[in-house]
């Protein structure tokens, strides 16, 4: 087996890289699994993310007998980006051998009609029975609870030092990222110098609320952090991840923060609830519009318990090893002509 997994153009800009691609390449390198990032180098199975590789490349792969797995991350037009790409996504999916959805929410979101600002959009995937859910995975060699902590900028001289740091991460900016919720929470908590907010990413570029962040004395914007080791050290220096993003698909930021021991204060939409809470573990608390600060109060009161649960959740369900194994099992099944999930047929001597 030799796997093709292409690097999108954004891979050259580490702040926009698909974490999935980086995680899969890391897993295959560590396990000694043959792979290539360039089509036509002897690959026997290929995995594409959304519209990368493009339709012409996928057609060529299929013509050469290469099994193709299409990982659907979501819809472009639903987040009002790259308007024409959903149609290419749809046409790629039609000829794929198998679809991987990165969460239950993504399966629902891409296999049914969807209301957008452009009107009602058709499903992107028309054959969900030829698909399965594989969640993202975290590299715990980088994102772990034990490790160095960055010394974060503190309050102005004369104020008590903060001892409860709230982290907000958003590498892309858009109305669904919840910067307005961040601003609202920071205003409500402005009277307590022991609580401070730290932003990593492009929050200041938010068209509706970004300009207001500069006016808040309890908010520090650290900018885009592309070094994963440094990002992990910042996460370990904080006490909770605030994740108000609406209808996010399977946010890597949530998994990375939990792996560093951060509970999650999150908007109860999209795929995020699937990551933070299950039947056995509650690694965070959902936001409450009627009482916006109470969920944070709960996390602050039981931060150690929530922190331990967050790490346990990742170890149980979301390591890069678990993700990589699931994909490799899928690749092997397709190569052997089996329905993914079915046991291999034994061969008599």
Secondary structure, 3 states (H helix, E strand, C coil): CCEEECCCHHHHCCCCCCHHHHHHHHHHHHHCCCEECCCCCCCCEEEEECCECCHHHHHHHHHCCCEEEEEECCCCHHHCCCCCHHHHHHHHHHHCCEEEECCHHHHHHHHCCEEECCEEECCCCCCHHHEEECCCCECCCCCCCCCCCCCCCCCCCCCCCCCEEEEEEECCCCHHHCHHHHHHHHHHCCCCCCEEEEEEECHHHCCCCHHHHCCCCCEEECCCCCCHHHHHHHHHCCCEEEECCCCCCCCHHHHHHHHCCCEEEECCCCCHHHHHECCCCECEEECCHHHCCHHHHHHHHCHHHHHHHHHHHHHHHCEHHHHHHHHHHHHHHHHCCCCCCCCCCCCCC
